[in-house]
Amino acid sequence: MQEWSEYLKFLVGLIAILNPLGISPVFINLTQQQSIAERRQTALHAAVSVGVVLLIALLAGELVLSVFGISISSFRVGGGILILLMAISMMQATMSPARQTPEEARESVLKESVAVVPLAIPLVAGPGAISTVILYANRSDSPMHYVMLAVVIAAGTTLVWLTFRAAEPLANRLGRTGINVVTRIMGLIMAAIGVEFMANGLRVLFPGMAGAG
């Protein structure tokens, strides 16, 4: 089991990657035709779907990697690059194509139910969040480690639910500028996480790099 500070670090990183506040304008746009009750139900279904996806990644992610013969070090580098690219988009206050392409955005407007796709997947629980969960799960085989990660995931998805429920008043209070500022801060945190993942993976793949410094 990891130190408590590591789980706190995972929580902060997961919130940054999920970025529910940054997704709130998209949530408002996709649910603008819904009643207040329907919007709250969409928020709940989206949050539950995010939790389910991340828990599946927690429990089965490493198995999937082993099936395809992918080493965790290679996955760290690949996941780190993906997170870094998403972070760069967030620091520019733009939607990363890794979350949603323009074609997917146009198609999502026509959907009657948007809670699972595209809100939960890929906008909130996208490749970056899934990669992060898998990489943190790999740090220990202890059952308590998995329990703690599941608790952190539950906390993160609860925040997603609360943010979506309050999306409209939050957007009105913060404005587009305020949301962009928060998104850029989250992007900076994500960039640091991505670089750390890449460095740890490269250190194992190329042991000579560790002694080069």
C-alpha positions as CSV (number, residue, x, y, z in Angstrom):
1,M,0.0,0.0,0.0
2,Q,1.2,3.5,-0.9
3,E,1.6,6.5,1.4
4,W,-1.4,8.6,2.1
5,S,0.2,11.5,0.1
6,E,0.2,9.3,-3.0
7,Y,-3.5,8.8,-2.8
8,L,-4.0,12.5,-2.3
9,K,-1.8,13.1,-5.3
10,F,-3.9,10.6,-7.3
11,L,-7.1,12.4,-6.2
12,V,-5.8,15.8,-7.3
13,G,-4.5,14.3,-10.6
14,L,-7.8,12.5,-11.3
15,I,-9.8,15.6,-10.7
16,A,-7.6,17.6,-13.0
17,I,-7.9,15.0,-15.8
18,L,-11.7,14.5,-15.4
19,N,-12.0,18.3,-15.4
20,P,-15.8,18.4,-14.7
21,L,-15.8,22.2,-14.5
22,G,-14.2,22.5,-17.9
23,I,-16.8,20.1,-19.3
24,S,-19.7,22.0,-17.7
25,P,-20.3,24.3,-20.7
26,V,-20.6,21.2,-22.9
27,F,-23.0,19.6,-20.4
28,I,-25.2,22.7,-20.5
29,N,-25.2,22.8,-24.3
30,L,-26.0,19.1,-24.6
31,T,-28.9,19.3,-22.0
32,Q,-30.3,22.6,-22.9
33,Q,-33.6,21.0,-24.2
34,Q,-34.0,19.0,-21.0
35,S,-36.1,19.9,-17.9
36,I,-34.4,20.5,-14.6
37,A,-35.3,16.9,-13.5
38,E,-34.0,15.4,-16.7
39,R,-30.8,17.4,-16.5
40,R,-30.2,16.1,-12.9
41,Q,-30.9,12.6,-14.1
42,T,-28.4,13.0,-16.9
43,A,-25.8,14.3,-14.4
44,L,-26.3,11.3,-12.2
45,H,-26.2,8.8,-15.1
46,A,-23.0,10.4,-16.4
47,A,-21.3,10.3,-13.1
48,V,-22.2,6.7,-12.4
49,S,-21.0,5.8,-15.9
50,V,-17.7,7.5,-15.2
51,G,-17.3,5.6,-12.0
52,V,-18.1,2.2,-13.7
53,V,-15.6,2.9,-16.5
54,L,-12.8,3.8,-14.1
55,L,-13.5,0.9,-11.8
56,I,-13.3,-1.5,-14.8
57,A,-10.0,0.1,-15.7
58,L,-8.8,-0.3,-12.1
59,L,-9.7,-4.0,-12.0
60,A,-9.0,-5.2,-15.5
61,G,-6.6,-2.6,-17.0
62,E,-3.4,-4.5,-16.3
63,L,-5.0,-7.8,-17.6
64,V,-5.8,-6.1,-20.9
65,L,-2.2,-4.8,-21.2
66,S,-0.9,-8.3,-20.6
67,V,-3.2,-9.8,-23.2
68,F,-1.8,-7.5,-25.8
69,G,1.8,-8.0,-24.5
70,I,2.2,-4.3,-23.6
71,S,4.7,-3.6,-20.8
72,I,3.6,-1.2,-18.1
73,S,6.7,0.9,-18.8
74,S,5.7,1.3,-22.5
75,F,2.2,2.1,-21.3
76,R,3.6,4.8,-18.9
77,V,5.4,6.5,-21.8
78,G,2.4,6.3,-24.1
79,G,-0.1,7.4,-21.4
80,G,2.2,10.2,-20.4
81,I,2.4,11.5,-24.0
82,L,-1.4,11.3,-24.3
83,I,-1.9,13.2,-21.0
84,L,0.7,15.8,-21.9
85,L,-1.1,16.4,-25.3
86,M,-4.4,16.8,-23.5
87,A,-2.8,19.1,-20.9
88,I,-1.4,21.3,-23.7
89,S,-4.9,21.7,-25.1
90,M,-6.3,22.5,-21.7
91,M,-3.7,25.2,-21.1
92,Q,-4.8,26.7,-24.3
93,A,-8.4,26.4,-23.1
94,T,-9.4,24.3,-26.1
95,M,-11.0,20.8,-26.3
96,S,-8.4,18.2,-27.0
97,P,-9.2,15.9,-30.0
98,A,-8.3,13.0,-27.6
99,R,-11.5,13.8,-25.7
100,Q,-13.8,14.6,-28.7
101,T,-13.3,15.3,-32.4
102,P,-15.3,18.0,-34.2
103,E,-17.3,15.2,-36.0
104,E,-18.2,13.6,-32.6
105,A,-19.2,17.0,-31.2
106,R,-21.6,17.5,-34.2
107,E,-23.0,14.0,-33.8
108,S,-23.5,14.4,-30.0
109,V,-25.9,17.3,-30.6
110,L,-28.3,14.9,-32.3
111,K,-28.3,12.3,-29.6
112,E,-31.4,12.0,-27.3
113,S,-29.4,10.4,-24.5
114,V,-26.0,12.0,-23.9
115,A,-25.2,10.8,-20.3
116,V,-23.1,7.8,-21.3
117,V,-21.9,9.0,-24.7
118,P,-20.4,11.5,-25.1
119,L,-20.5,13.0,-21.6
120,A,-19.2,10.0,-19.5
121,I,-17.2,8.6,-22.4
122,P,-15.0,10.1,-23.8
123,L,-15.5,13.7,-22.4
124,V,-15.0,12.9,-18.7
125,A,-13.6,9.3,-18.5
126,G,-11.5,9.5,-21.6
127,P,-8.2,7.9,-22.5
128,G,-6.2,10.1,-20.1
129,A,-8.3,9.2,-17.0
130,I,-8.3,5.5,-17.9
131,S,-4.5,5.5,-18.4
132,T,-4.0,7.3,-15.1
133,V,-6.1,4.7,-13.2
134,I,-4.2,1.8,-14.8
135,L,-0.8,3.3,-14.0
136,Y,-1.6,4.0,-10.4
137,A,-3.1,0.5,-9.9
138,N,0.2,-1.0,-11.0
139,R,2.0,0.6,-8.1
140,S,1.0,-2.1,-5.6
141,D,-0.7,-5.5,-5.5
142,S,-2.2,-5.0,-2.1
143,P,-6.0,-5.3,-1.8
144,M,-6.1,-2.2,0.4
145,H,-4.3,-0.3,-2.4
146,Y,-7.1,-1.2,-4.8
147,V,-9.7,-0.3,-2.1
148,M,-8.1,3.1,-1.6
149,L,-8.0,3.8,-5.4
150,A,-11.7,2.8,-5.6
151,V,-12.4,5.3,-2.8
152,V,-10.6,8.0,-4.7
153,I,-12.5,7.2,-7.9
154,A,-15.8,7.4,-6.0
155,A,-14.8,10.8,-4.6
156,G,-13.8,12.0,-8.1
157,T,-17.1,10.8,-9.7
158,T,-19.1,12.4,-6.8
159,L,-17.4,15.7,-7.7
160,V,-18.4,15.1,-11.3
161,W,-22.0,14.6,-10.3
162,L,-22.1,17.7,-8.0
163,T,-20.4,19.9,-10.7
164,F,-22.9,18.8,-13.4
165,R,-25.8,19.3,-11.1
166,A,-24.6,22.9,-10.4
167,A,-23.3,23.4,-13.9
168,E,-25.5,26.4,-14.9
169,P,-25.1,28.5,-11.7
170,L,-21.4,27.7,-11.7
171,A,-21.0,28.8,-15.3
172,N,-23.0,32.0,-14.7
173,R,-20.9,32.9,-11.6
174,L,-17.5,32.1,-13.0
175,G,-18.1,33.0,-16.6
176,R,-16.2,31.7,-19.6
177,T,-13.0,33.4,-18.4
178,G,-13.2,31.9,-14.9
179,I,-13.8,28.4,-16.3
180,N,-10.8,28.9,-18.7
181,V,-8.6,29.9,-15.8
182,V,-9.5,26.8,-13.8
183,T,-9.0,24.7,-16.9
184,R,-5.5,26.1,-17.5
185,I,-4.6,25.3,-13.9
186,M,-5.9,21.8,-14.3
187,G,-3.9,21.5,-17.5
188,L,-0.7,22.5,-15.8
189,I,-1.2,19.8,-13.2
190,M,-2.0,17.3,-15.9
191,A,1.2,18.2,-17.7
192,A,3.3,17.5,-14.6
193,I,1.6,14.1,-14.3
194,G,2.2,13.3,-17.9
195,V,5.9,14.2,-17.7
196,E,6.3,12.1,-14.5
197,F,4.7,9.0,-16.2
198,M,6.9,9.4,-19.2
199,A,10.1,9.8,-17.1
200,N,9.3,6.8,-15.0
201,G,8.6,4.7,-18.1
202,L,11.7,5.8,-20.0
203,R,13.8,5.2,-16.9
204,V,12.9,1.5,-17.0
205,L,13.0,1.2,-20.8
206,F,16.4,2.9,-21.0
207,P,18.2,2.2,-17.7
208,G,21.3,4.2,-18.9
209,M,19.2,7.4,-18.7
210,A,19.0,7.1,-14.9
211,G,22.8,7.3,-14.5
212,A,23.3,9.8,-17.3
213,G,22.1,12.7,-15.1
